[in-house]
Amino acid sequence: MSDGKWVTFYKGGEEVWACNAMYAAAHFDFEPIPMNRSSTDD
């Protein structure tokens, strides 16, 4: 999840890591969460 400045990574509904959005954009590939899946799914 991101507010455009900060990115938070979740697994199993729990926060596992967070970082600056610029760092995340430079180091990770992102895909939108499908409509039938929530951000709390593994």
Buried (B, 14 or more C-beta within 10 A) or exposed (E): EEEEEEBBBBEEEEEEEEEEEEEBEEEEEEEEEEEEEEEEEE
